[in-house]
């Protein structure tokens, strides 16, 4: 079934026609609008933005899909890289990051960081993601490696918030994702351990209390204070479950 997509043209200054040579779409970045869909429409149509920005699509809580620019064009949605956790980021020969806008598609979702996602929004987003993947070979199969939170590129953002379940989105789109919570909170400072779910494993970093933690699997490891649940993050490291909460 063809998707019902409303075309909302973006201001020419807020995106780049085409993509740099040899760049293909390799990932879909999931965003939250921090407002309603009408606000996204108005922002992307504004010719006078100081901070030029855009996305390829937006989806409302009712499941309405708006398209602002063509998939072959470059949206300004994820170009700032800050302490990234996504392992798919490309680098230049000098070690700097290639602008991720060149090889990603951005989808905005109506609401604010802590707003629940409606079933209609999940359904429309999943159908759109499945449709996009059918046109871009590097999105097959859909996994958590190529459907990502914006904050995995820019860690000083919470985008797309606390309610976006990317595992659910990917599974609904016909992809492969573990059936575990996609994002948890650190209730206290917690060590990230390398190699095995054990308090004796090497500490690679410390997650501060209150920080969002992206996870992909729940595993059984060393029991600490009576809790043997650990979570594996997208870098295949381990975080003790007793310090995390949904």
DOVEXRO-841839 format. One line per 8 residues: their letters; for each residue x, y, z of N, C-alpha, C. Coordinates in nm, 4 decimals. Layout:
A	X,Y,Z,X,Y,Z,X,Y,Z  ...
This chain:
XXXXXXXX	0.0844,-0.1193,0.0000,0.0000,0.0000,0.0000,0.0883,0.1248,0.0000  0.0551,0.2186,-0.0891,0.1332,0.3424,-0.0971,0.1071,0.4282,0.0257  0.2115,0.4884,0.0758,0.1979,0.5767,0.1908,0.1321,0.7080,0.1490  0.0521,0.7623,0.2385,-0.0092,0.8927,0.2153,0.0832,0.9992,0.2740  0.1584,1.0649,0.1891,0.2593,1.1614,0.2327,0.2242,1.2991,0.1792  0.2183,1.3964,0.2683,0.1933,1.5361,0.2303,0.3263,1.6058,0.2046  0.3395,1.6671,0.0887,0.4620,1.7388,0.0545,0.4566,1.8803,0.1117  0.5556,1.9151,0.1932,0.5670,2.0483,0.2526,0.7053,2.1015,0.2140
XXXXXXXX	0.7159,2.1782,0.1079,0.8482,2.2196,0.0586,0.9296,2.2949,0.1630  1.0557,2.2606,0.1713,1.1504,2.3230,0.2634,1.2138,2.4450,0.1960  1.2456,2.5460,0.2757,1.3169,2.6620,0.2219,1.4510,2.6176,0.1633  1.4842,2.6727,0.0479,1.6062,2.6311,-0.0201,1.7319,2.6492,0.0616  1.7328,2.7480,0.1506,1.8524,2.7736,0.2314,1.8698,2.6733,0.3440  1.7663,2.5941,0.3715,1.7699,2.5046,0.4877,1.8094,2.3619,0.4542  1.8508,2.3361,0.3292,1.8997,2.2035,0.2930,1.9923,2.2172,0.1730  2.0577,2.1085,0.1401,2.1498,2.1052,0.0270,2.0936,2.0126,-0.0808
XXXXXXXX	2.0869,2.0604,-0.2020,2.0436,1.9753,-0.3126,2.1470,1.8661,-0.3354  2.1004,1.7434,-0.3414,2.1890,1.6310,-0.3643,2.2724,1.5971,-0.2415  2.3609,1.5011,-0.2604,2.4588,1.4626,-0.1584,2.5963,1.4635,-0.2235  2.7029,1.4813,-0.1444,2.8358,1.4760,-0.2052,2.8576,1.3440,-0.2790  2.9361,1.3479,-0.3821,2.9601,1.2299,-0.4652,3.0014,1.1095,-0.3815  2.9499,0.9957,-0.4202,2.9839,0.8643,-0.3624,2.9183,0.8370,-0.2271  2.8382,0.9293,-0.1742,2.7719,0.9028,-0.0468,2.6343,0.8407,-0.0714  2.6106,0.7287,-0.0052,2.4814,0.6623,-0.0074,2.4177,0.6733,0.1310
XXXXXXXX	2.2873,0.6547,0.1371,2.2178,0.6550,0.2655,2.2551,0.5282,0.3426  2.3071,0.5481,0.4638,2.3517,0.4358,0.5449,2.2754,0.4230,0.6762  2.1989,0.5246,0.7138,2.1283,0.5184,0.8416,2.0104,0.6144,0.8406  1.9141,0.5860,0.9270,1.8000,0.6730,0.9524,1.8133,0.7247,1.0944  1.8077,0.8564,1.1096,1.8205,0.9192,1.2412,1.6822,0.9596,1.2894  1.6464,0.9140,1.4098,1.5158,0.9405,1.4676,1.5249,1.0621,1.5601  1.4350,1.1589,1.5375,1.4325,1.2838,1.6139,1.2955,1.3042,1.6782  1.2908,1.3926,1.7778,1.1650,1.4437,1.8296,1.1601,1.5931,1.7989
XXXXXXXX	1.0422,1.6434,1.7601,1.0292,1.7830,1.7182,1.0478,1.8800,1.8338  1.0121,1.8382,1.9544,1.0019,1.9283,2.0705,0.8930,2.0311,2.0451  0.7828,1.9818,1.9918,0.6685,2.0646,1.9586,0.5767,1.9863,1.8669  0.4862,2.0557,1.7985,0.3942,1.9845,1.7103,0.4438,1.9873,1.5666  0.3762,1.9104,1.4824,0.4187,1.8984,1.3434,0.4085,2.0317,1.2700  0.3092,2.1114,1.3059,0.2952,2.2427,1.2429,0.4162,2.3314,1.2700  0.4757,2.3156,1.3889,0.5952,2.3937,1.4214,0.7123,2.3511,1.3340  0.7246,2.2201,1.3096,0.8309,2.1726,1.2202,0.8095,2.2260,1.0793
XXXXXXXX	0.6847,2.2207,1.0336,0.6547,2.2738,0.8999,0.6994,2.4195,0.8881  0.6609,2.4999,0.9873,0.6923,2.6426,0.9830,0.8422,2.6677,0.9891  0.9120,2.5913,1.0728,1.0564,2.6099,1.0865,1.1286,2.5792,0.9565  1.0978,2.4650,0.8967,1.1709,2.4244,0.7771,1.1374,2.5102,0.6553  1.0221,2.5777,0.6574,0.9845,2.6672,0.5470,1.0394,2.8082,0.5652  1.0972,2.8362,0.6814,1.1432,2.9712,0.7136,1.2740,3.0032,0.6407  1.2703,3.1026,0.5551,1.3889,3.1412,0.4772,1.4917,3.2179,0.5606  1.4551,3.2591,0.6815,1.5402,3.3509,0.7575,1.5955,3.2902,0.8859
XXXXXXXX	1.6049,3.1587,0.8920,1.6586,3.0959,1.0121,1.8062,3.1314,1.0306  1.8433,3.1644,1.1526,1.9853,3.1840,1.1829,2.0564,3.0503,1.1854  1.9917,2.9512,1.2462,2.0445,2.8155,1.2538,1.9706,2.7314,1.1502  2.0312,2.7148,1.0334,1.9668,2.6434,0.9239,1.9432,2.4977,0.9618  1.8207,2.4484,0.9461,1.7914,2.3100,0.9822,1.6720,2.2588,0.9027  1.6667,2.1268,0.8949,1.5607,2.0605,0.8198,1.5643,1.9120,0.8509  1.4656,1.8409,0.8010,1.4620,1.6953,0.8063,1.3975,1.6489,0.6765  1.4112,1.5225,0.6480,1.3458,1.4697,0.5285,1.1954,1.4523,0.5512
XXXXXXXX	1.1600,1.4066,0.6723,1.0195,1.3769,0.7012,0.9859,1.4182,0.8447  0.8545,1.4301,0.8707,0.8039,1.4367,1.0077,0.6776,1.3523,1.0162  0.6469,1.3084,1.1378,0.5290,1.2248,1.1609,0.4559,1.2784,1.2827  0.3241,1.2936,1.2702,0.2442,1.3453,1.3809,0.1964,1.2319,1.4705  0.1431,1.2683,1.5862,0.0864,1.1690,1.6771,-0.0309,1.0957,1.6117  -0.0977,1.1589,1.5163,-0.2091,1.0949,1.4453,-0.1618,1.0059,1.3309  -0.0316,1.0109,1.3015,0.0221,0.9293,1.1938,0.0331,0.9999,1.0600  0.0156,1.1314,1.0584,0.0325,1.2079,0.9345,0.1812,1.2200,0.9009
XXXXXXXX	0.2151,1.1952,0.7762,0.3546,1.2027,0.7311,0.3717,1.3240,0.6409  0.4685,1.4094,0.6742,0.5039,1.5237,0.5894,0.6453,1.5015,0.5367  0.6649,1.5326,0.4109,0.7984,1.5250,0.3502,0.8418,1.6648,0.3104  0.9658,1.7005,0.3500,1.0175,1.8352,0.3260,1.1162,1.8401,0.2105  1.2004,1.7396,0.2010,1.2975,1.7346,0.0918,1.3084,1.5908,0.0417  1.3627,1.5747,-0.0774,1.3793,1.4418,-0.1350,1.4880,1.3643,-0.0608  1.4760,1.2332,-0.0638,1.5748,1.1492,0.0064,1.7145,1.1645,-0.0521  1.7234,1.1999,-0.1780,1.8561,1.2162,-0.2384,1.9203,1.3500,-0.2038
XXXXXXXX	1.8476,1.4373,-0.1346,1.9031,1.5652,-0.0911,1.9528,1.5559,0.0531  2.0314,1.6542,0.0949,2.0947,1.6550,0.2266,2.0190,1.7460,0.3219  1.9592,1.6867,0.4250,1.8919,1.7653,0.5286,1.9929,1.8049,0.6352  1.9681,1.9192,0.6984,2.0543,1.9667,0.8067,1.9912,1.9254,0.9399  2.0115,1.8000,0.9770,1.9421,1.7462,1.0944,2.0349,1.6848,1.1987  2.1555,1.6456,1.1594,2.2425,1.5744,1.2536,2.3893,1.6042,1.2280  2.4197,1.7271,1.1893,2.5558,1.7594,1.1479,2.6536,1.7866,1.2598  2.6042,1.8074,1.3825,2.6935,1.8346,1.4953,2.7248,1.7029,1.5655
XXXXXXXX	2.8532,1.6705,1.5750,2.8962,1.5467,1.6406,2.9557,1.5819,1.7764  2.9006,1.5205,1.8827,2.9469,1.5484,2.0183,2.9506,1.4183,2.0978  3.0693,1.3727,2.1331,3.0883,1.2504,2.2110,2.9968,1.1387,2.1622  3.0084,1.1019,2.0367,2.9130,1.0078,1.9772,2.9299,0.8653,2.0311  2.8185,0.7906,2.0289,2.8223,0.6483,2.0638,2.7872,0.5602,1.9440  2.7419,0.6211,1.8347,2.7093,0.5422,1.7151,2.8375,0.5011,1.6443  2.8520,0.3714,1.6241,2.9756,0.3198,1.5652,2.9783,0.3314,1.4135  2.8681,0.3766,1.3544,2.8627,0.3887,1.2098,2.9137,0.5201,1.1553
XXXXXXXX	2.9575,0.6103,1.2422,3.0079,0.7393,1.1946,3.1318,0.7215,1.1073  3.1359,0.7968,0.9990,3.2506,0.7929,0.9078,3.3521,0.9006,0.9459  3.4778,0.8739,0.9154,3.5842,0.9709,0.9424,3.6596,1.0042,0.8134  3.7108,1.1266,0.8102,3.7997,1.1668,0.7022,3.9385,1.1088,0.7261  4.0252,1.1221,0.6270,4.1601,1.0675,0.6379,4.2394,1.1315,0.7514  4.2017,1.2537,0.7920,4.2718,1.3213,0.9012,4.2112,1.2906,1.0382  4.1125,1.2025,1.0411,4.0537,1.1614,1.1679,3.9293,1.2377,1.2089  3.9002,1.3487,1.1425,3.7791,1.4240,1.1750,3.6565,1.3505,1.1209
XXXXXXXX	3.5412,1.3832,1.1775,3.4185,1.3175,1.1349,3.3661,1.3762,1.0039  3.3258,1.2875,0.9135,3.2491,1.3299,0.7964,3.1121,1.3759,0.8463  3.0591,1.4812,0.7883,2.9263,1.5294,0.8279,2.8245,1.4166,0.8102  2.7618,1.3696,0.9196,2.6680,1.2580,0.9065,2.5439,1.2912,0.8236  2.5161,1.4191,0.8023,2.4035,1.4542,0.7154,2.4222,1.3996,0.5739  2.5472,1.3797,0.5333,2.5749,1.3361,0.3969,2.5273,1.1935,0.3703  2.5116,1.1118,0.4750,2.4773,0.9708,0.4523,2.3650,0.9203,0.5442  2.2809,1.0137,0.5892,2.1676,0.9752,0.6730,2.0388,1.0411,0.6239
XXXXXXXX	1.9274,0.9855,0.6691,1.7945,1.0433,0.6492,1.7380,1.0760,0.7862  1.6795,1.1952,0.8012,1.6247,1.2382,0.9292,1.4728,1.2350,0.9312  1.4168,1.1745,1.0364,1.2717,1.1714,1.0550,1.2384,1.2344,1.1895  1.1622,1.3426,1.1872,1.1152,1.4085,1.3088,0.9831,1.3458,1.3539  0.9595,1.3456,1.4861,0.8359,1.2907,1.5420,0.7728,1.3925,1.6360  0.6428,1.4088,1.6244,0.5715,1.5105,1.7004,0.5764,1.4821,1.8496  0.5951,1.5890,1.9291,0.5934,1.5777,2.0733,0.7192,1.6328,2.1365  0.7264,1.6114,2.2670,0.8429,1.6541,2.3444,0.9115,1.5324,2.4047
XXXXXXXX	1.0241,1.5560,2.4694,1.1125,1.4465,2.5090,1.0447,1.3386,2.5920  0.9530,1.3764,2.6816,0.8909,1.2793,2.7712,0.7474,1.2435,2.7327  0.7042,1.2854,2.6135,0.5687,1.2529,2.5680,0.5627,1.1097,2.5156  0.4615,1.0327,2.5554,0.4448,0.8981,2.4987,0.4205,0.9053,2.3481  0.4660,0.8035,2.2774,0.4404,0.7919,2.1343,0.3096,0.7165,2.1134  0.2223,0.7666,2.0279,0.0960,0.6995,1.9993,0.1199,0.5784,1.9092  0.0262,0.4843,1.9134,0.0341,0.3689,1.8228,0.0331,0.4148,1.6774  -0.0466,0.5180,1.6482,-0.0544,0.5678,1.5100,0.0803,0.6221,1.4634
XXXXXXXX	0.1534,0.6887,1.5531,0.2841,0.7415,1.5150,0.3837,0.6279,1.4930  0.3812,0.5273,1.5820,0.4674,0.4108,1.5607,0.4370,0.3445,1.4265  0.3085,0.3237,1.3982,0.2715,0.2542,1.2752,0.3154,0.3311,1.1516  0.2913,0.4628,1.1498,0.3300,0.5432,1.0344,0.4812,0.5487,1.0195  0.5514,0.5643,1.1324,0.6972,0.5704,1.1263,0.7556,0.4393,1.0764  0.7030,0.3276,1.1253,0.7534,0.1968,1.0823,0.7282,0.1748,0.9333  0.6099,0.2122,0.8856,0.5800,0.1968,0.7433,0.6735,0.2835,0.6589  0.6984,0.4051,0.7070,0.7893,0.4941,0.6343,0.9307,0.4384,0.6335
XXXXXXXX	0.9782,0.3921,0.7476,1.1134,0.3361,0.7565,1.1275,0.2154,0.6632  1.0259,0.1291,0.6628,1.0298,0.0130,0.5725,1.0360,0.0580,0.4271  0.9581,0.1610,0.3940,0.9581,0.2132,0.2574,1.0938,0.2722,0.2208  1.1514,0.3512,0.3110,1.2835,0.4100,0.2858,1.3869,0.3003,0.2641  1.3834,0.1986,0.3485,1.4825,0.0900,0.3387,1.4750,0.0183,0.2050  1.3563,0.0132,0.1458,1.3415,-0.0555,0.0167,1.4143,0.0174,-0.0953  1.4479,0.1437,-0.0734,1.5147,0.2244,-0.1764,1.6647,0.2401,-0.1533  1.7123,0.1954,-0.0382,1.8530,0.2182,-0.0041,1.9154,0.0874,0.0454
XXXXXXXX	1.9975,0.0244,-0.0363,2.0500,-0.1092,-0.0056,2.1224,-0.1198,0.1290  2.1877,-0.0123,0.1730,2.2639,-0.0207,0.2976,2.1743,-0.0178,0.4221  2.0443,-0.0051,0.4017,1.9499,-0.0113,0.5131,1.8870,-0.1502,0.5261  1.9401,-0.2450,0.4548,1.8881,-0.3814,0.4617,1.9957,-0.4756,0.5135  1.9686,-0.5465,0.6247,1.8453,-0.5412,0.7025,1.8452,-0.4199,0.7955  1.7259,-0.3794,0.8375,1.7132,-0.2734,0.9371,1.7529,-0.3286,1.0733  1.8422,-0.2585,1.1411,1.8884,-0.2982,1.2742,1.9136,-0.1721,1.3561  1.9553,-0.1923,1.4815,1.9919,-0.0768,1.5638,2.1238,-0.0153,1.5187
XXXXXXXX	2.1919,-0.0758,1.4233,2.3137,-0.0155,1.3693,2.2822,0.0892,1.2639  2.1617,0.0828,1.2038,2.1290,0.1795,1.0993,1.9971,0.2539,1.1219  1.9324,0.2322,1.2363,1.8204,0.3144,1.2805,1.8577,0.3635,1.4196  1.8869,0.4913,1.4314,1.9551,0.5389,1.5522,1.8879,0.6617,1.6129  1.9135,0.6815,1.7427,1.8751,0.8045,1.8100,1.9671,0.9184,1.7651  1.9134,1.0395,1.7563,1.9977,1.1563,1.7296,2.1078,1.1690,1.8347  2.0760,1.1393,1.9606,2.1746,1.1558,2.0673,2.2943,1.0613,2.0538  2.2827,0.9588,1.9703,2.3977,0.8708,1.9474,2.5034,0.9400,1.8619
XXXXXXXX	2.4648,1.0479,1.7959,2.5582,1.1327,1.7221,2.5962,1.2542,1.8056  2.4977,1.3111,1.8725,2.5189,1.4330,1.9517,2.4736,1.4073,2.0955  2.5690,1.3743,2.1811,2.5357,1.3257,2.3149,2.4821,1.4335,2.4082  2.5014,1.5603,2.3743,2.4473,1.6661,2.4601,2.3016,1.6979,2.4270  2.2399,1.6144,2.3452,2.0966,1.6197,2.3180,2.0324,1.4928,2.3739  1.9071,1.5039,2.4234,1.8340,1.3833,2.4634,1.7524,1.3273,2.3477  1.7475,1.3978,2.2376,1.6671,1.3632,2.1208,1.6900,1.2177,2.0762  1.5857,1.1409,2.0548,1.4439,1.1747,2.0469,1.3661,1.1556,2.1773
XXXXXXXX	1.4302,1.1743,2.2904,1.3588,1.1686,2.4169,1.3590,1.0319,2.4807  1.2758,1.0173,2.5825,1.2775,0.8972,2.6669,1.1746,0.7928,2.6268  1.0860,0.8244,2.5353,0.9761,0.7329,2.5034,0.9909,0.6632,2.3687  1.0868,0.7024,2.2893,1.1032,0.6433,2.1559,1.1647,0.5048,2.1672  1.0888,0.4022,2.1321,1.1358,0.2634,2.1386,1.1798,0.2226,1.9982  1.3080,0.2357,1.9725,1.3573,0.2054,1.8382,1.3505,0.0565,1.8074  1.3646,-0.0274,1.9096,1.3496,-0.1702,1.8867,1.2117,-0.2026,1.8321  1.1092,-0.1424,1.8918,0.9722,-0.1632,1.8435,0.9573,-0.1130,1.7005
XXXXXXXX	1.0103,0.0056,1.6721,1.0016,0.0606,1.5370,1.0650,-0.0335,1.4346  1.1832,-0.0822,1.4667,1.2559,-0.1679,1.3727,1.1820,-0.2987,1.3496  1.1331,-0.3595,1.4576,1.0597,-0.4852,1.4414,0.9326,-0.4637,1.3595  0.8612,-0.3533,1.3838,0.7398,-0.3242,1.3068,0.7718,-0.3003,1.1595  0.8923,-0.2510,1.1311,0.9345,-0.2247,0.9933,0.9935,-0.3484,0.9261  0.9909,-0.4608,0.9962,1.0417,-0.5850,0.9384,1.1889,-0.6079,0.9597  1.2502,-0.5278,1.0472,1.3931,-0.5433,1.0735,1.4211,-0.6326,1.1918  1.5456,-0.6306,1.2366,1.5914,-0.7178,1.3432,1.6374,-0.6334,1.4613
XXXXXXXX	1.5694,-0.6478,1.5730,1.6068,-0.5734,1.6933,1.5721,-0.6573,1.8145  1.6548,-0.6537,1.9188,1.6276,-0.7320,2.0397,1.5039,-0.6806,2.1116  1.4322,-0.7712,2.1747,1.3101,-0.7359,2.2463,1.3427,-0.6968,2.3896  1.4165,-0.5871,2.4050,1.4532,-0.5351,2.5368,1.4276,-0.3848,2.5351  1.4185,-0.3219,2.6541,1.4045,-0.1753,2.6537,1.5188,-0.1122,2.5759  1.4876,-0.0141,2.4941,1.5884,0.0458,2.4076,1.6696,0.1527,2.4775  1.6094,0.2167,2.5760,1.6793,0.3226,2.6484,1.6414,0.3157,2.7952  1.7409,0.3252,2.8818,1.7215,0.3238,3.0260,1.7898,0.4470,3.0850
XXXXXXXX	1.7635,0.4724,3.2134,1.8257,0.5829,3.2843,1.9213,0.5278,3.3892  2.0309,0.5980,3.4094,2.1208,0.5639,3.5194,2.0659,0.6264,3.6471  2.0225,0.5419,3.7421,1.9680,0.5957,3.8677,2.0805,0.6455,3.9585  2.2011,0.5981,3.9324,2.3204,0.6427,4.0036,2.4378,0.6301,3.9078  2.5511,0.6868,3.9414,2.6696,0.6704,3.8564,2.7025,0.5220,3.8464  2.7336,0.4773,3.7259,2.7566,0.3345,3.7050,2.8715,0.3136,3.6063  2.9519,0.2113,3.6312,3.0644,0.1780,3.5444,3.0180,0.1019,3.4207  3.0814,0.1299,3.3087,3.0632,0.0519,3.1874,3.1823,-0.0431,3.1785
XXXXXXXX	3.1540,-0.1740,3.1728,3.2583,-0.2766,3.1809,3.2808,-0.3428,3.0451  3.4059,-0.3712,3.0163,3.4433,-0.4316,2.8893,3.4670,-0.5821,2.9037  3.4144,-0.6582,2.8083,3.4495,-0.7994,2.7996,3.3514,-0.8951,2.8625  3.3034,-0.8635,2.9835,3.2103,-0.9541,3.0496,3.1286,-0.8778,3.1534  3.0088,-0.9289,3.1862,2.9231,-0.8639,3.2855,2.9677,-0.8973,3.4267  3.0727,-0.8310,3.4697,3.1351,-0.8630,3.5982,3.1957,-0.7368,3.6583  3.1915,-0.7281,3.7893,3.2486,-0.6119,3.8575,3.4004,-0.6114,3.8529  3.4601,-0.7225,3.8095,3.6062,-0.7276,3.7970,3.6535,-0.6949,3.6566
XXXXXXXX	3.5613,-0.6765,3.5607,3.5987,-0.6442,3.4230,3.6475,-0.5006,3.4135  3.7245,-0.4726,3.3100,3.7825,-0.3391,3.2891,3.6732,-0.2332,3.2764  3.6915,-0.1205,3.3441,3.6003,-0.0073,3.3332,3.6457,0.0801,3.2165  3.5559,0.1013,3.1179,3.5918,0.1831,3.0026,3.5406,0.3263,3.0154  3.4361,0.3463,3.0932,3.3895,0.4810,3.1237,3.2868,0.4730,3.2360  3.2489,0.5890,3.2894,3.1487,0.5966,3.3948,3.0307,0.6778,3.3435  2.9114,0.6240,3.3571,2.7903,0.6946,3.3174,2.7390,0.7720,3.4379  2.7237,0.9029,3.4284,2.6741,0.9822,3.5418,2.5278,0.9508,3.5731
XXXXXXXX	2.4882,0.9741,3.6941,2.3483,0.9569,3.7335,2.2585,1.0454,3.6482  2.1452,0.9907,3.6066,2.0490,1.0657,3.5276,2.0707,1.0609,3.3783  2.1821,1.0029,3.3317,2.2104,0.9981,3.1883,2.1315,0.8855,3.1232  2.0937,0.9071,2.9970,2.0266,0.8042,2.9192,2.1278,0.7008,2.8734  2.0865,0.5740,2.8738,2.1751,0.4649,2.8344,2.1069,0.3832,2.7252  2.1667,0.3763,2.6078,2.1144,0.2937,2.4998,2.1585,0.1501,2.5213  2.0649,0.0553,2.5178,2.0984,-0.0852,2.5375,2.0411,-0.1681,2.4241  2.1000,-0.2862,2.4029,2.0494,-0.3735,2.2964,2.0193,-0.5146,2.3441
XXXXXXXX	2.0650,-0.5529,2.4638,2.0385,-0.6878,2.5121,2.0461,-0.6922,2.6636  1.9669,-0.7817,2.7223,1.9714,-0.8080,2.8661,2.0376,-0.9431,2.8867  2.1356,-0.9486,2.9762,2.2099,-1.0718,2.9981,2.2203,-1.0997,3.1478  2.2588,-1.2224,3.1807,2.2833,-1.2602,3.3198,2.4331,-1.2590,3.3457  2.4730,-1.1914,3.4523,2.6146,-1.1839,3.4853,2.6359,-1.1985,3.6340  2.7464,-1.1468,3.6809,2.7787,-1.1543,3.8231,2.6691,-1.0884,3.9073  2.6305,-1.1526,4.0138,2.5312,-1.0950,4.1038,2.5977,-0.9902,4.1925  2.5445,-0.8686,4.1873,2.5942,-0.7582,4.2696,2.4775,-0.7093,4.3545
XXXXXXXX	2.4931,-0.7151,4.4848,2.3845,-0.6758,4.5758,2.2545,-0.7512,4.5442  2.2709,-0.8768,4.5037,2.1561,-0.9607,4.4750,2.0959,-0.9440,4.3377  2.1525,-0.8572,4.2527,2.1011,-0.8337,4.1170,2.2015,-0.8883,4.0158  2.1579,-0.9873,3.9361,2.2463,-1.0488,3.8369,2.2122,-1.0061,3.6943  2.1187,-0.9114,3.6800,2.0818,-0.8595,3.5478,2.1829,-0.7533,3.5045  2.2346,-0.7689,3.3849,2.3225,-0.6700,3.3235,2.2660,-0.6369,3.1856  2.3059,-0.5221,3.1314,2.2650,-0.4833,2.9971,2.3879,-0.4637,2.9101  2.3735,-0.5040,2.7836,2.4796,-0.4844,2.6860,2.4454,-0.3626,2.6019
XXXXXXXX	2.5413,-0.2717,2.5879,2.5143,-0.1517,2.5094,2.5532,-0.1724,2.3640  2.5383,-0.0686,2.2831,2.5619,-0.0832,2.1403,2.7092,-0.1019,2.1064  2.7984,-0.0796,2.2036,2.9412,-0.1045,2.1835,2.9824,-0.2421,2.2356  2.8824,-0.3234,2.2752,2.9050,-0.4574,2.3289,2.9729,-0.4573,2.4652  2.9660,-0.3450,2.5364,3.0120,-0.3393,2.6751,2.8933,-0.3660,2.7675  2.9202,-0.3728,2.8989,2.8176,-0.4169,2.9929,2.7962,-0.3147,3.1050  2.6682,-0.3004,3.1423,2.6297,-0.2086,3.2493,2.5426,-0.2870,3.3472  2.5740,-0.2778,3.4769,2.4970,-0.3500,3.5785,2.3550,-0.2979,3.5874
XXXXXX	2.2579,-0.3907,3.5820,2.1192,-0.3533,3.5783,2.0661,-0.2875,3.7032  2.1302,-0.3118,3.8162,2.0834,-0.2532,3.9411,2.0948,-0.1026,3.9457  2.1773,-0.0455,3.8568,2.1956,0.0996,3.8540,2.1103,0.1659,3.7472  2.0304,0.0849,3.6737,1.9505,0.1383,3.5644,1.8028,0.1231,3.5934  1.7228,0.2079,3.5326,1.5778,0.1967,3.5441,1.5132,0.2434,3.4165  1.3892,0.1958,3.3918,1.3161,0.2325,3.2711,1.2635,0.3759,3.2834
